[in-house]
Amino acid sequence: MTITKDTTIRELLLALPAASSYLMKHGITCLTGGAPKWGTITDLASKKGYSGEEIIKFAGDLDTMLKIKRQNK
């Protein structure tokens, strides 16, 4: 899996639970009542006013985190 700006929050959290903390540091809540919010990284980040460039950076950071997680298995 490659994490992109179009990755759903559900897919993201299943692959990389630590993504929740990363997104929270940027003011993006991705869980409601313990369940993933609907939509994509872009959907949630756009609602918080992040630009397309910033969203692409988030996706890149998260993809790097996933690759590191896989290497450490």
Secondary structure, 3 states (H helix, E strand, C coil): CCCCCCCEHHHHHHHCCCHHHHHHHCCCCCEECCEECCCEHHHHHHHCCCCHHHHHHHHHHHHHHHHHHHHCC
